[in-house]
């Protein structure tokens, strides 16, 4: 998976792209941007984009690689907008709770 964010994690940090949050409820109501921001930070499913140099060094198999689908601890890390105008989350490797298998 290509990192087009312009963000490079260091040390034990990993860069993930959280799943998008819906703009409307299932009933069709519009969700305000402020509420969607809170929902984005609470999003727990994400795609791993890039790992810092020391990330996952103390993990046993399986070690996640870019493109892996993961669960991230709720409200973990920093939310950042990349140069591609997409939202990303920079978290510690320990904030990856589980790998999602297809």
C-alpha positions in Angstrom: 0.0 0.0 0.0 1.4 3.4 -1.0 1.6 6.2 1.6 0.4 9.4 -0.2 -0.2 11.2 3.1 3.2 12.9 3.4 3.3 11.6 7.0 6.0 9.2 8.1 5.7 7.5 11.5 8.9 7.1 13.6 10.0 4.8 16.4 7.0 2.7 17.7 4.3 4.7 15.9 2.1 3.5 13.0 0.0 5.4 10.6 -3.5 4.1 9.9 -6.4 5.3 7.8 -9.6 5.0 9.8 -12.7 3.9 7.9 -15.0 6.7 6.7 -17.9 7.9 8.9 -21.3 8.1 7.2 -22.7 11.6 6.4 -26.3 10.4 7.0 -28.0 8.1 9.5 -29.7 5.0 8.3 -33.0 6.9 8.5 -31.5 9.6 6.1 -30.8 12.4 8.6 -27.7 14.5 7.9 -25.0 14.2 10.6 -23.3 17.6 11.4 -19.6 17.9 10.8 -18.8 18.4 14.6 -20.5 15.1 15.4 -18.8 13.3 12.5 -15.4 14.5 13.9 -16.2 12.9 17.2 -17.3 9.7 15.4 -14.0 9.7 13.3 -11.9 9.8 16.5 -14.0 7.0 18.0 -13.7 4.8 14.8 -11.9 1.6 15.6 -11.6 -0.1 12.2 -8.7 1.1 10.1 -6.2 0.2 7.4 -2.5 0.1 8.3 -0.6 2.5 6.0 3.0 2.6 7.3 5.0 1.6 10.3 7.8 3.3 12.2 11.2 1.7 12.3 10.7 0.0 15.7 7.0 -0.7 15.5 6.0 -4.3 16.3 9.6 -5.4 17.2 8.4 -7.1 20.3 5.3 -8.8 18.6 5.1 -12.4 17.9 3.6 -13.7 14.6 1.6 -12.4 12.9 3.1 -9.0 12.5 0.8 -6.6 10.5 2.1 -5.1 7.3 0.8 -2.1 5.3 -2.6 -2.8 3.9 -3.7 -4.9 6.8 -7.1 -4.3 8.3 -6.9 -3.6 12.1 -8.8 -2.6 15.1 -7.4 0.4 16.9 -8.0 1.4 20.5 -10.9 3.9 20.7 -9.7 7.6 20.9 -6.0 6.5 20.5 -3.3 8.7 19.0 -3.4 11.8 16.9 -5.7 12.6 14.0 -3.9 14.4 11.2 -4.8 15.5 7.7 -2.3 14.4 5.1 -1.1 16.3 2.1 -3.7 14.3 0.1 -6.5 16.0 2.2 -7.4 12.6 3.8 -7.7 12.0 7.6 -5.2 9.7 9.2 -4.4 8.5 12.7 -0.9 8.2 14.2 -1.0 5.7 17.0 1.4 3.6 19.1 1.9 0.0 17.9 0.4 -1.1 21.2 -2.8 0.7 20.2 -3.4 -1.9 17.5 -5.8 -4.3 19.3 -6.4 -7.0 16.7 -5.9 -7.9 13.1 -9.1 -8.3 11.0 -9.0 -11.4 8.8 -11.2 -11.5 5.7 
